[in-house]
Amino acid sequence: MVTSELRLRLGALQGDPRLGLSPRVPAAQTSASPVLDEEGRSAGFRQLGFDWDGRRGLLVRSLDMSTADLGISADLLAADRLHNLSDVVPKVPTTITYFDLETTGLQRGTGTVPFLYGWAVITGDRVHFEQWLLTQLGQEAPLVEAAISQLRATDLLVTYNGASYDLPLLRTRMVMAGVDRAWPATPHLDLLPMVRKLFRHRLDRCSLRRVEESVLGLSRDHDLPGREAPERYWQFLRSGDPLPLAAVLEHNQQDVLSLARLLERLVRHVDLEGPHPSDWLSLGRFIEARGDLRGAEGVYRRAETCSPPPLDRAAALRRARLLRRQGLEDQARQAWSSIWERWHDPEAAEAMCIDLEHRQNDLGGALELAREGLRAAPVGWDQRFARRIWRLQSRLGPTGPGVPSAGGRTVGKPWSGWLPGGESYEAWIALRRGGDPSRALGERRLVRAPAVGR
């Protein structure tokens, strides 16, 4: 059922003249700017740097610069360097487009409308920057049409959280504006997940502004917070004065150009050009996930020596696991031994016990190390070492070392704890840790299941 209120809202989106909105004019039929021709407003838009593009039916603000003006190297944005970051990047991209939206809200629902589109297109060492402004609600079809064409014309799209926000919102606006076009299959590189992977250990939050400060070393002076941009736009719609949008334009321009700087910094970072000590572990994980196991092993070794605790220990563990996975048993054995001597890590003790028992057939050495591991084991690891000790003693047989009980006598067959009527496994653990076996004995007994009649 269509209510009167819904009819009014639909009419507003379609430009109902009774609601004070002009009907939507297709871009191809528009030759002059209805905004720039209005008295009292054209000067304001021109003052902000906007001109009317009659071919596309857009109000456009454009700038041209070089990559050197942004302080970045065009060589680092070459196809082979970018492909090291992600398989999403095509091997031969020639045009890279950076994209960011300013919207009337932070949600992705149908009531959120993008009012400013920011684009930076880098071809070689040249940068072309554009901003498109929506001057009237209900007339966004030309902007959406132009955005789809822009996406189709680029070889690689770069955004920051674009996969979760900007692109889904743009697809929603296609439906709301009645733009019936196929969505372009443009390769898309979202830098936010990559930042989270590479800088997770030293960033308290991953907003673009925080990344600028901590990773790029940039500081924005007197920048408009992004949350205030919607109110500036509503103020413009109410008053007709575009000058309050100047701060929004500057904020969006900084966001878009920072994407180019950040992408170049990520290429340098993955190439190990001066990482922060806290970043070595994340770099190793990133390189390992990309399939370069030898390179990851070297990065983990560097993290083990120069990263602060507990990252150094985590890197050493990942390096030892990596060596074991590659079948480099001698190197893995040395790595585990170093970890045990330095940190008394239970995982290292367990790996060494496995090596002693199954590869070197040294059951006595494995039993002695398991006992050391049990004494140093945190909660959760103690039962693993206790079970290993019980099993090793069972393999050594009745002549092997016994288990002293609370009364001082020696149990020659500790595996009897699993037999019906014998001591429970929990009671045996309590004996090893100096606890009270009688309490554990009453908590669990192994009972044979009754035979099921045929």
N, C-alpha and C positions, 0 to 999 in steps of 0.2 A: 504494500500500500504506500503510495507516494503522498506525503503530507505537504501542506502549504509551505512549511519551513524548508523541507527538502527541495521543493520546486524553486524557492528563492535562492538556495545555495547553488543549485545546478545552474540557475540563470546567471548568477554572479560569475561562475566559472566560464560560462559561454558568452559573457559580455552583454548582458541584458541592459539596454539603455535606461530602463526605469530605475536601475540600481546605480546609475552614475558611471557605468563602465562602457567603454566603446567596444563594438564587436571585434572579434579577432580577424586580422587581415593576413592572408598567407604571405610569406616572405617574398615569394616570386612576384606578387602584385604590388609590393610596396616600393615606392621610389623616393619618398622623403620621410624624414623623421617627424612623427606627430608630437614628439616631446620637444625636440629642438626648435620646432616652429612655434611653440607656445610662448607667449610673451612672459618674461620674468623668470623662465626656467632654462632657456637655452644658454644663457650666459653662465649659469651655475654649472651645467654639465660640461661646457667647454672649459671652464676654469679647472675642472677636475681632470681634463684631458680626454674627454669622450668625443667621438665623432659618430655620425650615423652611417652605417654600412647598408646602403639600399639594396645591394644584391642579396645579402643574407637577412635583411630586416632586423638588424641588431644595433644596439648602442654599444660601441666598442671603444675601449681604451687600450692602446698598444704602445709597446716599447721595444727597441732593438738594442742589443748589446752583444758582447763577446763573452766566451767562457772565461777569458782572462779578467774581465770586469767582475765576475763572480768569485774569482780567486780559485778556480778549478782548472784542471788539465783536461783538454779534450782527448788526449791519448788514453787516459784512464777510463774513458767512457767508450772505448772501442769494443767491438763485439766479443773478442776473445777474452778480454778482461772481465766484462760483465757476465759472461757465461759461467765464470768460476763462482759467481754468487748463487746462481739458481739455474736449474734446468728449464725454468719458465722462459728465461731470456733466449731469444733466437740467436743462432750462431752468426747471423749477418744482419743485425739491426742497423739501419741507416738514419732513422728518425726516432728520437726519444721524446715523448710528451709527458710532462708533469702536470698533474690535475688536482684541483682542490675546490670545494664548494663552500660558500657561506649561505646559511639557510635561516629560515624564520623560527627554527627550534632545533633541539638536539635529538628529537625522536625521528623515527623513520616512517611514521604513519602517513596517511594520505593528506593530513592537514599540514605537514611540513613542506614548505616550498623553497627550493633554491632560488635566491635572488641575485647571486653573484657567482659567475663561473670564472675560475682562474686557470689559465693555461700557459705553460712555457714549453716551447718546441725547440729542441737543440738538434741542429744538423751540422755536423762537423764542429767547427769552433764558433758558430753563430747561434745566438739565442733570440728567439722572437717570443715576446710575452704579450698576452692579451687578457682583458677582463671584459665580460659581457654582463650588463646590468638589466635586470627585469624592472621596468618602470611602472608596470600596472599588473596587478594580480588578474589572472584569467587570460593573460596574453603571453604565456610562456612557450607556446608551440614552436615559434621560430628559434628560440634558444635550444630547446630539446632537439629539434631537427639539426641544427648546426652542431650540437654536441655529438650526435650520432655520426655525422659526417667526419668530425674531427677524430673520433675514435677509429673510424674505418681507415683513415688516411695515415695513421701512425704505425710504426713497426713495434713499438714497445710503450706501454702505458705505465707510469710510475705514480703511486699514490702513497698516502700515509693513513692507514686504516680504511682505505678505499674499498677493500673487499667486503667489509662489514657495514660501511655507512654510505659512502659517496655513490658507488655504482648501484647498489640496490635501490637507493633513493632515486637515482636517475631513471632506472627502469620503471619505478612507480610513477614518476612524472610522465613517462611515455604513455602510460595507460590513461592517466588523468587528463592529459592534454590531447588525447586522441591521435597520437603519432603512431601510425601503423607501418613500422619498419622492422626489419630483422635486426636483432642485436648483433653487433660485430664481434667476431671471434679474435679480438686483439689480445696478444700476450700481455699479461698484467702482472707487475711486480709490486706487491704491497710491502713497504719497508718496515711497517710496525712489527710483524712477526719476526723479521730478521733482527731488528734492534733488541727485541726481547731475548732472542737466543744468544746474541753476542755480548750484550752488556747487562745481563740479568743480575750479576753479582755486585754491581756498584750503582745501579739506578734505583732510587726508591719509587719512582714512577716513570712511565715511558711516554709522557706527553711530548709533542714535537718541540715545545719551548724548553722543556727539561733536557732533551737530547741536544738541542742547540748549545745550551750552557755547558753540559758535562762532556759531550763528545766533540762538538765542533768548536767549542771555545768562543761562542758568539753570545752577545748580550743585547737584548732589545730594550732600548730606552724609550719610555713613554708609549709603549705599545698598548693598543686596545685589547683587553681580554676578549677572547672569542665569545664568551657567554654574553657580552654586551652588544655584539653585532646585531642580533635580531631587533633589539629595542631601537637602535639607530635607524634601521630600515623602516620600522613602524613610524618613527618620528618623521622620516622623509615622506611616507605615504600620507600622513596627516597634514603636514605643512606644505608639501610641494617643494621644499628647499633641499637640494641634493648635497649641499656643502657638509652637513654632519656625517655624510658617508665617507669623507676623506680618510678618516682613521680606519674605517673598515677596509677600504681599498688598500691602504698601506699594510694592514695586518694580513690580508689575503696575499698580497704580493710577496711579503716576507715568507709566508708559509710555502708558497709554490717554489720560490727560488731556493729555499732551504732544502727542498727535496733533491735538487741537483747537487748541492754541496754535500748532503748526507750520502747520496749514492756514491759520489767520488770517494768520500771518507771510508765507506764500507769496503770499496775495492782495495784501498790502501790497507785497511785493517786486516782483511783476509790475506793480503800479501805480507803480513807480519811487519808492517812499517811502524815501529814504536808503540806496541800495545801497552796499555796500563797493566801493572802486575796482576790486578784482579781479573783481567780479561783472558789470561792464557788458558784457563780451564775451559771456558766457553768456546774459545777458538778451537781447541782440540776437539771438543764435541762436535762443532760445526764441520770441521775438516773430516772427522771420522764419518759423519753422516753423509758427506759427499763422496765417500769411498776411497779417500786417500789415506790408507792405513799407515803407511810409512811416515807420511807427513804428520799425521795425528800423533804418532808415537814420539816424534821429536818435540812437538809442542807440549805434550804431557810431561816430558822430561824437563822442559824449560819451566813449566808451571810448578813442578815438584820442587825446584830449586829457588824460585823467585816469588811465588805467590804467597800471600799471607795465609795463616791458618784460618779455617780448616780447608781452604782450597788446595793447599799443597798436598795434603793427605788424600783428598778426593782425586786429584790428578794422578798421584802415584798408584792408587787402586785401579783407576781406569787404564793406566798404562800396563799394569800387570795383567789385567783381564785381556787387553788387546793382544799382548804377546802370547798368552795362553791360547787365545782363539786362533792365532795364526800358526800354532804348532811349534813355536820357538821355545821349547821346554827349558833349555839351559838359561836363556835370558829371563824367562818368566820366573824360574827358581831363584835367580839372583834378585829379581825385583821383589818377590814375596819376602825373601829373607831380609832385604833392606827395610821393608815396611814394618816387619815384625820387630826388628832391632830398634827402629826409630820411634814407633808409635805403639807397639804391642797391640796391633789391630787384630781382632778375632778372625776376620776374613783371611788375613795372611796366614795365621796359624792353621786354620782349617785347610787352606790350599797346600801348605807345606806338609800337613799330616797326610793328605791324599797322595801327594807325590812320594812321601816316604813309604807309605803302605803299598800303593799299587804300582809304582814305577821302580822304586829302589828295593822293594820287598824288605824294608827295615821296620818290622813290626814293633820292636822295642823302642826304636827312636821315635816312631809315630806315637806310641803310647806315652812316652815321656813328654813329648811336645803337647799332646792333648791335655795332659795334666796341668802343664803350665798355662795352656789356654783356658782351662776351666777356672784356675785361680784368678785370672785377669779378666774373665768374660763378663760382660754386662748382662743384664736381664734379657732373656730371650736366646742368648748364645750359650748360656750355661747348660741347658738341657741338650743342646746339640753336641757339646763336648762330652757331657756325661754319657750320652748314648754311644758316642764314638769310643770312649774308654771302655765301656761295658762290652762292646763288640770286639775291640782289640784284645781284651783279656780273654774273651771266649775263644778267639782264634789261637791265642798262645797256649790254651789248655790248662788243666789242673796244676801243672808244674809252674805255670806263670805266676806273676806277682798277685797276691790276694788282696782283698779289700778289708781293711780293719773295721770292725763293727764298733758300736758304742760301748760294748762290754770288753773290748780289747781282743776278742778272739778273731781269727782270720777265716774268712769265707773263701774256700778254694775254688768254688764254682759260682761266680757272681751271676751267671746266666740262669741260675735256679730261680731268680726273682720272677721269671716269666712262666714258671711252672705252676699248675694249680696247687694252691695251698702254700706256695713259697712266698718269699718277700716280694712286694710289688716293686716296680721300677722306680716309683716316686720315693719309696722308702730307701732304696739304694742311693738315689741322688741326695736325699737328706743326710745319709751317712757320710757321703763324700764332702758335703758342705758343712759338716759339723752340726747338723740339725737334729731334731727329734724324730727317729724313724717310726715310732709307735703311732704318731698322728697320721703320718703319710700312709702307714700300713693299713689303717682303717678306711682311708679315702678311696683306695682302688685295689681290687683283686681281680686277677684274670680267672674267669670262670668258664669252664667248657660249656658250649651251647648244647642243650639236650638233643639227643638224636631224634631225627624226624622219621616216624614210621613209614614204611613203604606202602 
